[in-house]
Amino acid sequence: MNQNELFEFHQSMAEKALAICKKKNNDYTSAAGGGNDPFANFSRVEAMGIMTTEQGFLVRMTDKMSRLSTYADLGRLEVGDETVEDTLLDLINYSILLAAYLRHSNGR
């Protein structure tokens, strides 16, 4: 892979991640009763007194990292309906969502 191929791959992954984020965020915010709040699914854990919203993000990210660790150890994933790329795209989206939440909650 050369540099241009890397940048094209990056663009493709970013576009896929955004498409997934739009679909899942709509499902999760509606299901969480959050209306138009893109963080409703994550802030629910704080409203329930379980942990902070930030910790909620980190738990989900850790789940994805654990799945990737399993892949690194075994060379495969046990969950048949999620690929390594799916896991990486979810991790991208959780990272962006956390960054957006932090920016929003810090008023920047």
N, CA, C and O atoms as a Tinker XYZ file with bonds, in Angstrom:
   432  protein
     1  N      0.857000   -1.176000    0.000000    73     2
     2  CA     0.000000    0.000000    0.000000    64     1     3
     3  C      0.897000    1.231000    0.000000    63     2     4     5
     4  O      1.821000    1.343000    0.807000    81     3
     5  N      0.617000    2.139000   -0.903000    73     3     6
     6  CA     1.368000    3.386000   -0.914000    64     5     7
     7  C      0.565000    4.464000   -0.169000    63     6     8     9
     8  O     -0.536000    4.213000    0.322000    81     7
     9  N      1.139000    5.657000   -0.101000    73     7    10
    10  CA     0.509000    6.736000    0.671000    64     9    11
    11  C     -0.852000    7.116000    0.109000    63    10    12    13
    12  O     -1.794000    7.317000    0.876000    81    11
    13  N     -0.979000    7.221000   -1.199000    73    11    14
    14  CA    -2.278000    7.574000   -1.783000    64    13    15
    15  C     -3.326000    6.500000   -1.510000    63    14    16    17
    16  O     -4.485000    6.811000   -1.237000    81    15
    17  N     -2.915000    5.242000   -1.585000    73    15    18
    18  CA    -3.844000    4.152000   -1.281000    64    17    19
    19  C     -4.282000    4.208000    0.186000    63    18    20    21
    20  O     -5.442000    3.947000    0.505000    81    19
    21  N     -3.352000    4.548000    1.064000    73    19    22
    22  CA    -3.701000    4.701000    2.475000    64    21    23
    23  C     -4.745000    5.797000    2.659000    63    22    24    25
    24  O     -5.728000    5.602000    3.374000    81    23
    25  N     -4.541000    6.942000    2.023000    73    23    26
    26  CA    -5.485000    8.052000    2.164000    64    25    27
    27  C     -6.849000    7.701000    1.578000    63    26    28    29
    28  O     -7.876000    8.102000    2.124000    81    27
    29  N     -6.870000    6.964000    0.482000    73    27    30
    30  CA    -8.144000    6.518000   -0.101000    64    29    31
    31  C     -8.846000    5.542000    0.844000    63    30    32    33
    32  O    -10.061000    5.609000    1.027000    81    31
    33  N     -8.072000    4.642000    1.437000    73    31    34
    34  CA    -8.627000    3.696000    2.407000    64    33    35
    35  C     -9.186000    4.441000    3.619000    63    34    36    37
    36  O    -10.273000    4.130000    4.107000    81    35
    37  N     -8.428000    5.428000    4.095000    73    35    38
    38  CA    -8.877000    6.247000    5.231000    64    37    39
    39  C    -10.208000    6.914000    4.909000    63    38    40    41
    40  O    -11.136000    6.883000    5.716000    81    39
    41  N    -10.297000    7.511000    3.741000    73    39    42
    42  CA   -11.528000    8.184000    3.308000    64    41    43
    43  C    -12.692000    7.200000    3.283000    63    42    44    45
    44  O    -13.788000    7.510000    3.751000    81    43
    45  N    -12.449000    6.026000    2.739000    73    43    46
    46  CA   -13.490000    5.008000    2.655000    64    45    47
    47  C    -13.963000    4.577000    4.042000    63    46    48    49
    48  O    -15.164000    4.456000    4.284000    81    47
    49  N    -13.016000    4.345000    4.950000    73    47    50
    50  CA   -13.379000    3.952000    6.317000    64    49    51
    51  C    -14.150000    5.068000    7.017000    63    50    52    53
    52  O    -15.127000    4.807000    7.718000    81    51
    53  N    -13.712000    6.309000    6.827000    73    51    54
    54  CA   -14.391000    7.442000    7.456000    64    53    55
    55  C    -15.824000    7.556000    6.938000    63    54    56    57
    56  O    -16.741000    7.832000    7.712000    81    55
    57  N    -16.021000    7.350000    5.651000    73    55    58
    58  CA   -17.367000    7.415000    5.079000    64    57    59
    59  C    -18.242000    6.284000    5.609000    63    58    60    61
    60  O    -19.411000    6.502000    5.927000    81    59
    61  N    -17.684000    5.079000    5.707000    73    59    62
    62  CA   -18.432000    3.955000    6.270000    64    61    63
    63  C    -18.784000    4.223000    7.726000    63    62    64    65
    64  O    -19.911000    3.967000    8.150000    81    63
    65  N    -17.833000    4.733000    8.489000    73    63    66
    66  CA   -18.068000    5.015000    9.908000    64    65    67
    67  C    -19.189000    6.036000   10.076000    63    66    68    69
    68  O    -20.047000    5.877000   10.944000    81    67
    69  N    -19.188000    7.070000    9.261000    73    67    70
    70  CA   -20.231000    8.096000    9.355000    64    69    71
    71  C    -21.603000    7.513000    9.016000    63    70    72    73
    72  O    -22.585000    7.810000    9.696000    81    71
    73  N    -21.677000    6.696000    7.983000    73    71    74
    74  CA   -22.958000    6.086000    7.608000    64    73    75
    75  C    -23.486000    5.208000    8.743000    63    74    76    77
    76  O    -24.676000    5.247000    9.057000    81    75
    77  N    -22.612000    4.423000    9.352000    73    75    78
    78  CA   -23.010000    3.569000   10.476000    64    77    79
    79  C    -23.433000    4.419000   11.668000    63    78    80    81
    80  O    -24.432000    4.118000   12.322000    81    79
    81  N    -22.683000    5.473000   11.954000    73    79    82
    82  CA   -23.000000    6.348000   13.077000    64    81    83
    83  C    -24.391000    6.956000   12.917000    63    82    84    85
    84  O    -25.160000    7.014000   13.876000    81    83
    85  N    -24.707000    7.400000   11.729000    73    83    86
    86  CA   -26.027000    7.993000   11.487000    64    85    87
    87  C    -27.133000    6.987000   11.742000    63    86    88    89
    88  O    -28.130000    7.315000   12.385000    81    87
    89  N    -26.972000    5.764000   11.249000    73    87    90
    90  CA   -28.003000    4.739000   11.427000    64    89    91
    91  C    -28.144000    4.345000   12.894000    63    90    92    93
    92  O    -29.246000    4.347000   13.442000    81    91
    93  N    -27.018000    4.007000   13.526000    73    91    94
    94  CA   -27.081000    3.541000   14.907000    64    93    95
    95  C    -27.506000    4.647000   15.855000    63    94    96    97
    96  O    -28.262000    4.399000   16.794000    81    95
    97  N    -27.028000    5.875000   15.621000    73    95    98
    98  CA   -27.375000    6.962000   16.531000    64    97    99
    99  C    -28.862000    7.223000   16.495000    63    98   100   101
   100  O    -29.472000    7.492000   17.531000    81    99
   101  N    -29.454000    7.148000   15.321000    73    99   102
   102  CA   -30.897000    7.344000   15.208000    64   101   103
   103  C    -31.642000    6.268000   15.992000    63   102   104   105
   104  O    -32.595000    6.566000   16.711000    81   103
   105  N    -31.208000    5.021000   15.852000    73   103   106
   106  CA   -31.848000    3.924000   16.579000    64   105   107
   107  C    -31.686000    4.089000   18.084000    63   106   108   109
   108  O    -32.657000    3.970000   18.831000    81   107
   109  N    -30.468000    4.362000   18.530000    73   107   110
   110  CA   -30.201000    4.409000   19.967000    64   109   111
   111  C    -30.801000    5.639000   20.637000    63   110   112   113
   112  O    -31.286000    5.547000   21.765000    81   111
   113  N    -30.779000    6.780000   19.971000    73   111   114
   114  CA   -31.355000    7.963000   20.620000    64   113   115
   115  C    -32.861000    7.837000   20.711000    63   114   116   117
   116  O    -33.456000    8.252000   21.706000    81   115
   117  N    -33.484000    7.275000   19.699000    73   115   118
   118  CA   -34.934000    7.076000   19.753000    64   117   119
   119  C    -35.289000    6.054000   20.823000    63   118   120   121
   120  O    -36.230000    6.252000   21.591000    81   119
   121  N    -34.523000    4.949000   20.871000    73   119   122
   122  CA   -34.802000    3.896000   21.855000    64   121   123
   123  C    -34.557000    4.378000   23.277000    63   122   124   125
   124  O    -35.219000    3.930000   24.213000    81   123
   125  N    -33.615000    5.284000   23.435000    73   123   126
   126  CA   -33.294000    5.781000   24.780000    64   125   127
   127  C    -34.190000    6.940000   25.193000    63   126   128   129
   128  O    -34.022000    7.504000   26.274000    81   127
   129  N    -35.142000    7.296000   24.336000    73   127   130
   130  CA   -36.027000    8.406000   24.642000    64   129   131
   131  C    -35.319000    9.741000   24.598000    63   130   132   133
   132  O    -35.753000   10.705000   25.229000    81   131
   133  N    -34.227000    9.798000   23.851000    73   131   134
   134  CA   -33.404000   10.991000   23.811000    64   133   135
   135  C    -33.779000   11.996000   22.752000    63   134   136   137
   136  O    -33.177000   13.066000   22.670000    81   135
   137  N    -34.784000   11.664000   21.923000    73   135   138
   138  CA   -35.157000   12.595000   20.876000    64   137   139
   139  C    -33.994000   12.881000   19.955000    63   138   140   141
   140  O    -33.565000   12.014000   19.194000    81   139
   141  N    -33.485000   14.096000   20.024000    73   139   142
   142  CA   -32.399000   14.528000   19.144000    64   141   143
   143  C    -31.049000   14.555000   19.862000    63   142   144   145
   144  O    -30.085000   15.102000   19.326000    81   143
   145  N    -30.961000   13.983000   21.053000    73   143   146
   146  CA   -29.720000   13.975000   21.825000    64   145   147
   147  C    -28.832000   12.833000   21.336000    63   146   148   149
   148  O    -29.144000   11.670000   21.590000    81   147
   149  N    -27.732000   13.134000   20.640000    73   147   150
   150  CA   -26.894000   12.063000   20.085000    64   149   151
   151  C    -26.155000   11.250000   21.140000    63   150   152   153
   152  O    -25.568000   10.216000   20.822000    81   151
   153  N    -26.176000   11.704000   22.395000    73   151   154
   154  CA   -25.471000   11.015000   23.470000    64   153   155
   155  C    -26.422000   10.288000   24.425000    63   154   156   157
   156  O    -25.984000    9.758000   25.446000    81   155
   157  N    -27.700000   10.259000   24.106000    73   155   158
   158  CA   -28.707000    9.720000   25.022000    64   157   159
   159  C    -28.402000    8.297000   25.463000    63   158   160   161
   160  O    -28.575000    7.963000   26.636000    81   159
   161  N    -27.955000    7.465000   24.552000    73   159   162
   162  CA   -27.667000    6.080000   24.897000    64   161   163
   163  C    -26.505000    5.962000   25.884000    63   162   164   165
   164  O    -26.458000    5.031000   26.688000    81   163
   165  N    -25.580000    6.901000   25.818000    73   163   166
   166  CA   -24.412000    6.862000   26.694000    64   165   167
   167  C    -24.697000    7.518000   28.041000    63   166   168   169
   168  O    -24.220000    7.052000   29.075000    81   167
   169  N    -25.472000    8.599000   28.027000    73   167   170
   170  CA   -25.744000    9.314000   29.276000    64   169   171
   171  C    -26.768000    8.588000   30.142000    63   170   172   173
   172  O    -26.934000    8.917000   31.317000    81   171
   173  N    -27.448000    7.614000   29.574000    73   171   174
   174  CA   -28.424000    6.849000   30.345000    64   173   175
   175  C    -27.774000    6.187000   31.560000    63   174   176   177
   176  O    -28.398000    6.105000   32.618000    81   175
   177  N    -26.534000    5.715000   31.428000    73   175   178
   178  CA   -25.872000    5.048000   32.562000    64   177   179
   179  C    -25.658000    6.011000   33.726000    63   178   180   181
   180  O    -25.707000    5.612000   34.890000    81   179
   181  N    -25.422000    7.273000   33.402000    73   179   182
   182  CA   -25.251000    8.271000   34.465000    64   181   183
   183  C    -26.596000    8.571000   35.125000    63   182   184   185
   184  O    -26.684000    8.701000   36.346000    81   183
   185  N    -27.642000    8.680000   34.300000    73   183   186
   186  CA   -28.973000    8.949000   34.840000    64   185   187
   187  C    -29.431000    7.817000   35.755000    63   186   188   189
   188  O    -30.202000    8.044000   36.687000    81   187
   189  N    -28.958000    6.604000   35.492000    73   187   190
   190  CA   -29.320000    5.448000   36.313000    64   189   191
   191  C    -28.401000    5.289000   37.520000    63   190   192   193
   192  O    -28.605000    4.383000   38.329000    81   191
   193  N    -27.395000    6.151000   37.658000    73   191   194
   194  CA   -26.488000    6.098000   38.786000    64   193   195
   195  C    -25.463000    4.975000   38.703000    63   194   196   197
   196  O    -24.897000    4.580000   39.722000    81   195
   197  N    -25.216000    4.458000   37.503000    73   195   198
   198  CA   -24.289000    3.340000   37.331000    64   197   199
   199  C    -22.847000    3.826000   37.235000    63   198   200   201
   200  O    -21.961000    3.299000   37.908000    81   199
   201  N    -22.618000    4.830000   36.398000    73   199   202
   202  CA   -21.281000    5.383000   36.177000    64   201   203
   203  C    -21.441000    6.695000   35.440000    63   202   204   205
   204  O    -22.550000    7.068000   35.057000    81   203
   205  N    -20.333000    7.400000   35.241000    73   203   206
   206  CA   -20.405000    8.640000   34.478000    64   205   207
   207  C    -20.607000    8.321000   32.997000    63   206   208   209
   208  O    -20.342000    7.210000   32.539000    81   207
   209  N    -21.071000    9.302000   32.281000    73   207   210
   210  CA   -21.246000    9.140000   30.837000    64   209   211
   211  C    -19.914000    8.814000   30.176000    63   210   212   213
   212  O    -19.845000    7.964000   29.288000    81   211
   213  N    -18.856000    9.495000   30.613000    73   211   214
   214  CA   -17.531000    9.235000   30.041000    64   213   215
   215  C    -17.117000    7.783000   30.274000    63   214   216   217
   216  O    -16.569000    7.143000   29.376000    81   215
   217  N    -17.372000    7.268000   31.459000    73   215   218
   218  CA   -17.052000    5.878000   31.749000    64   217   219
   219  C    -17.892000    4.931000   30.890000    63   218   220   221
   220  O    -17.422000    3.867000   30.488000    81   219
   221  N    -19.120000    5.321000   30.617000    73   219   222
   222  CA   -19.974000    4.524000   29.738000    64   221   223
   223  C    -19.368000    4.386000   28.348000    63   222   224   225
   224  O    -19.380000    3.304000   27.762000    81   223
   225  N    -18.840000    5.484000   27.827000    73   223   226
   226  CA   -18.141000    5.422000   26.535000    64   225   227
   227  C    -16.962000    4.468000   26.617000    63   226   228   229
   228  O    -16.762000    3.633000   25.734000    81   227
   229  N    -16.180000    4.600000   27.690000    73   227   230
   230  CA   -14.969000    3.786000   27.827000    64   229   231
   231  C    -15.284000    2.301000   27.957000    63   230   232   233
   232  O    -14.522000    1.469000   27.465000    81   231
   233  N    -16.383000    1.955000   28.603000    73   231   234
   234  CA   -16.780000    0.552000   28.711000    64   233   235
   235  C    -17.051000   -0.017000   27.319000    63   234   236   237
   236  O    -16.589000   -1.107000   26.982000    81   235
   237  N    -17.793000    0.725000   26.527000    73   235   238
   238  CA   -18.094000    0.240000   25.176000    64   237   239
   239  C    -16.830000    0.139000   24.328000    63   238   240   241
   240  O    -16.672000   -0.798000   23.546000    81   239
   241  N    -15.934000    1.104000   24.488000    73   239   242
   242  CA   -14.670000    1.061000   23.745000    64   241   243
   243  C    -13.823000   -0.128000   24.203000    63   242   244   245
   244  O    -13.171000   -0.782000   23.388000    81   243
   245  N    -13.835000   -0.403000   25.501000    73   243   246
   246  CA   -13.085000   -1.537000   26.030000    64   245   247
   247  C    -13.643000   -2.856000   25.497000    63   246   248   249
   248  O    -12.884000   -3.785000   25.222000    81   247
   249  N    -14.960000   -2.940000   25.353000    73   247   250
   250  CA   -15.560000   -4.135000   24.746000    64   249   251
   251  C    -14.989000   -4.371000   23.351000    63   250   252   253
   252  O    -14.656000   -5.499000   22.990000    81   251
   253  N    -14.881000   -3.312000   22.583000    73   251   254
   254  CA   -14.339000   -3.433000   21.220000    64   253   255
   255  C    -12.854000   -3.785000   21.251000    63   254   256   257
   256  O    -12.392000   -4.593000   20.445000    81   255
   257  N    -12.112000   -3.190000   22.168000    73   255   258
   258  CA   -10.688000   -3.511000   22.286000    64   257   259
   259  C    -10.507000   -4.976000   22.703000    63   258   260   261
   260  O     -9.587000   -5.644000   22.231000    81   259
   261  N    -11.368000   -5.470000   23.574000    73   259   262
   262  CA   -11.302000   -6.876000   23.979000    64   261   263
   263  C    -11.563000   -7.785000   22.787000    63   262   264   265
   264  O    -10.903000   -8.812000   22.626000    81   263
   265  N    -12.517000   -7.410000   21.963000    73   263   266
   266  CA   -12.807000   -8.201000   20.767000    64   265   267
   267  C    -11.601000   -8.209000   19.834000    63   266   268   269
   268  O    -11.260000   -9.247000   19.266000    81   267
   269  N    -10.955000   -7.057000   19.674000    73   267   270
   270  CA    -9.761000   -6.992000   18.821000    64   269   271
   271  C     -8.609000   -7.786000   19.419000    63   270   272   273
   272  O     -7.817000   -8.381000   18.688000    81   271
   273  N     -8.512000   -7.799000   20.741000    73   271   274
   274  CA    -7.476000   -8.583000   21.409000    64   273   275
   275  C     -7.688000  -10.067000   21.151000    63   274   276   277
   276  O     -6.732000  -10.803000   20.904000    81   275
   277  N     -8.927000  -10.502000   21.207000    73   275   278
   278  CA    -9.248000  -11.899000   20.881000    64   277   279
   279  C     -8.839000  -12.218000   19.456000    63   278   280   281
   280  O     -8.265000  -13.273000   19.184000    81   279
   281  N     -9.137000  -11.298000   18.548000    73   279   282
   282  CA    -8.744000  -11.501000   17.151000    64   281   283
   283  C     -7.224000  -11.604000   17.021000    63   282   284   285
   284  O     -6.717000  -12.457000   16.293000    81   283
   285  N     -6.512000  -10.749000   17.716000    73   283   286
   286  CA    -5.052000  -10.772000   17.650000    64   285   287
   287  C     -4.504000  -12.091000   18.193000    63   286   288   289
   288  O     -3.506000  -12.601000   17.682000    81   287
   289  N     -5.139000  -12.643000   19.212000    73   287   290
   290  CA    -4.688000  -13.892000   19.814000    64   289   291
   291  C     -5.067000  -15.123000   18.998000    63   290   292   293
   292  O     -4.270000  -16.048000   18.842000    81   291
   293  N     -6.303000  -15.124000   18.475000    73   291   294
   294  CA    -6.820000  -16.321000   17.815000    64   293   295
   295  C     -6.826000  -16.248000   16.292000    63   294   296   297
   296  O     -6.918000  -17.274000   15.618000    81   295
   297  N     -6.725000  -15.027000   15.749000    73   295   298
   298  CA    -6.791000  -14.870000   14.297000    64   297   299
   299  C     -8.201000  -14.931000   13.747000    63   298   300   301
   300  O     -8.402000  -15.009000   12.535000    81   299
   301  N     -9.176000  -14.896000   14.642000    73   299   302
   302  CA   -10.580000  -14.914000   14.225000    64   301   303
   303  C    -11.427000  -14.321000   15.350000    63   302   304   305
   304  O    -10.981000  -14.184000   16.489000    81   303
   305  N    -12.645000  -13.979000   14.996000    73   303   306
   306  CA   -13.609000  -13.522000   15.990000    64   305   307
   307  C    -14.633000  -14.617000   16.215000    63   306   308   309
   308  O    -15.018000  -15.317000   15.279000    81   307
   309  N    -15.064000  -14.764000   17.428000    73   307   310
   310  CA   -16.066000  -15.774000   17.747000    64   309   311
   311  C    -17.472000  -15.332000   17.335000    63   310   312   313
   312  O    -18.335000  -16.168000   17.065000    81   311
   313  N    -17.699000  -14.019000   17.288000    73   311   314
   314  CA   -18.997000  -13.494000   16.882000    64   313   315
   315  C    -19.048000  -13.519000   15.364000    63   314   316   317
   316  O    -18.303000  -12.801000   14.696000    81   315
   317  N    -19.921000  -14.342000   14.829000    73   315   318
   318  CA   -19.960000  -14.542000   13.385000    64   317   319
   319  C    -20.544000  -13.398000   12.585000    63   318   320   321
   320  O    -20.261000  -13.269000   11.394000    81   319
   321  N    -21.357000  -12.562000   13.220000    73   319   322
   322  CA   -22.015000  -11.502000   12.457000    64   321   323
   323  C    -21.302000  -10.150000   12.564000    63   322   324   325
   324  O    -21.846000   -9.135000   12.130000    81   323
   325  N    -20.094000  -10.123000   13.136000    73   323   326
   326  CA   -19.319000   -8.885000   13.202000    64   325   327
   327  C    -17.894000   -9.171000   12.731000    63   326   328   329
   328  O    -17.217000  -10.054000   13.257000    81   327
   329  N    -17.460000   -8.417000   11.742000    73   327   330
   330  CA   -16.109000   -8.576000   11.215000    64   329   331
   331  C    -15.138000   -7.691000   11.994000    63   330   332   333
   332  O    -15.548000   -6.831000   12.774000    81   331
   333  N    -13.854000   -7.917000   11.769000    73   331   334
   334  CA   -12.840000   -7.052000   12.381000    64   333   335
   335  C    -13.061000   -5.614000   11.930000    63   334   336   337
   336  O    -12.946000   -4.683000   12.727000    81   335
   337  N    -13.377000   -5.435000   10.660000    73   335   338
   338  CA   -13.630000   -4.073000   10.170000    64   337   339
   339  C    -14.825000   -3.453000   10.879000    63   338   340   341
   340  O    -14.786000   -2.272000   11.223000    81   339
   341  N    -15.882000   -4.222000   11.106000    73   339   342
   342  CA   -17.047000   -3.712000   11.848000    64   341   343
   343  C    -16.630000   -3.242000   13.243000    63   342   344   345
   344  O    -17.049000   -2.180000   13.703000    81   343
   345  N    -15.812000   -4.035000   13.896000    73   343   346
   346  CA   -15.343000   -3.687000   15.241000    64   345   347
   347  C    -14.527000   -2.408000   15.206000    63   346   348   349
   348  O    -14.694000   -1.537000   16.060000    81   347
   349  N    -13.645000   -2.293000   14.223000    73   347   350
   350  CA   -12.828000   -1.078000   14.094000    64   349   351
   351  C    -13.685000    0.143000   13.782000    63   350   352   353
   352  O    -13.432000    1.229000   14.304000    81   351
   353  N    -14.692000   -0.029000   12.939000    73   351   354
   354  CA   -15.588000    1.087000   12.634000    64   353   355
   355  C    -16.356000    1.529000   13.876000    63   354   356   357
   356  O    -16.548000    2.724000   14.098000    81   355
   357  N    -16.794000    0.566000   14.685000    73   355   358
   358  CA   -17.462000    0.924000   15.947000    64   357   359
   359  C    -16.516000    1.687000   16.861000    63   358   360   361
   360  O    -16.921000    2.655000   17.504000    81   359
   361  N    -15.272000    1.264000   16.922000    73   359   362
   362  CA   -14.282000    1.942000   17.766000    64   361   363
   363  C    -14.026000    3.364000   17.266000    63   362   364   365
   364  O    -13.890000    4.291000   18.064000    81   363
   365  N    -13.962000    3.530000   15.956000    73   363   366
   366  CA   -13.835000    4.872000   15.377000    64   365   367
   367  C    -15.013000    5.735000   15.835000    63   366   368   369
   368  O    -14.831000    6.865000   16.289000    81   367
   369  N    -16.215000    5.184000   15.709000    73   367   370
   370  CA   -17.404000    5.957000   16.068000    64   369   371
   371  C    -17.467000    6.269000   17.555000    63   370   372   373
   372  O    -17.842000    7.380000   17.930000    81   371
   373  N    -17.112000    5.324000   18.404000    73   371   374
   374  CA   -17.101000    5.612000   19.841000    64   373   375
   375  C    -16.082000    6.698000   20.159000    63   374   376   377
   376  O    -16.334000    7.548000   21.014000    81   375
   377  N    -14.949000    6.683000   19.494000    73   375   378
   378  CA   -13.923000    7.709000   19.719000    64   377   379
   379  C    -14.436000    9.085000   19.320000    63   378   380   381
   380  O    -14.240000   10.061000   20.044000    81   379
   381  N    -15.085000    9.160000   18.181000    73   379   382
   382  CA   -15.617000   10.441000   17.712000    64   381   383
   383  C    -16.765000   10.897000   18.604000    63   382   384   385
   384  O    -16.858000   12.077000   18.940000    81   383
   385  N    -17.633000    9.974000   18.986000    73   383   386
   386  CA   -18.734000   10.342000   19.872000    64   385   387
   387  C    -18.227000   10.852000   21.213000    63   386   388   389
   388  O    -18.753000   11.832000   21.740000    81   387
   389  N    -17.216000   10.203000   21.769000    73   387   390
   390  CA   -16.651000   10.665000   23.034000    64   389   391
   391  C    -16.025000   12.041000   22.876000    63   390   392   393
   392  O    -16.213000   12.906000   23.731000    81   391
   393  N    -15.287000   12.255000   21.798000    73   391   394
   394  CA   -14.683000   13.576000   21.552000    64   393   395
   395  C    -15.768000   14.642000   21.424000    63   394   396   397
   396  O    -15.623000   15.742000   21.957000    81   395
   397  N    -16.846000   14.323000   20.725000    73   395   398
   398  CA   -17.951000   15.282000   20.568000    64   397   399
   399  C    -18.631000   15.542000   21.900000    63   398   400   401
   400  O    -18.979000   16.681000   22.214000    81   399
   401  N    -18.822000   14.483000   22.689000    73   399   402
   402  CA   -19.448000   14.649000   24.000000    64   401   403
   403  C    -18.592000   15.536000   24.900000    63   402   404   405
   404  O    -19.105000   16.430000   25.574000    81   403
   405  N    -17.302000   15.284000   24.904000    73   403   406
   406  CA   -16.403000   16.098000   25.737000    64   405   407
   407  C    -16.404000   17.554000   25.291000    63   406   408   409
   408  O    -16.405000   18.461000   26.122000    81   407
   409  N    -16.404000   17.774000   24.001000    73   407   410
   410  CA   -16.456000   19.148000   23.497000    64   409   411
   411  C    -17.763000   19.799000   23.915000    63   410   412   413
   412  O    -17.775000   20.947000   24.358000    81   411
   413  N    -18.864000   19.071000   23.776000    73   411   414
   414  CA   -20.178000   19.600000   24.130000    64   413   415
   415  C    -20.292000   19.863000   25.636000    63   414   416   417
   416  O    -20.794000   20.906000   26.056000    81   415
   417  N    -19.825000   18.914000   26.433000    73   415   418
   418  CA   -19.977000   19.068000   27.890000    64   417   419
   419  C    -19.030000   20.110000   28.477000    63   418   420   421
   420  O    -19.292000   20.653000   29.550000    81   419
   421  N    -17.943000   20.388000   27.785000    73   419   422
   422  CA   -17.019000   21.423000   28.240000    64   421   423
   423  C    -17.331000   22.786000   27.638000    63   422   424   425
   424  O    -16.618000   23.760000   27.878000    81   423
   425  N    -18.403000   22.844000   26.856000    73   423   426
   426  CA   -18.856000   24.111000   26.298000    64   425   427
   427  C    -17.947000   24.702000   25.234000    63   426   428   429
   428  O    -17.949000   25.916000   25.030000    81   427
   429  N    -17.178000   23.878000   24.559000    73   427   430
   430  CA   -16.292000   24.388000   23.509000    64   429   431
   431  C    -16.857000   24.194000   22.151000    63   430   432
   432  O    -16.229000   24.572000   21.162000    81   431
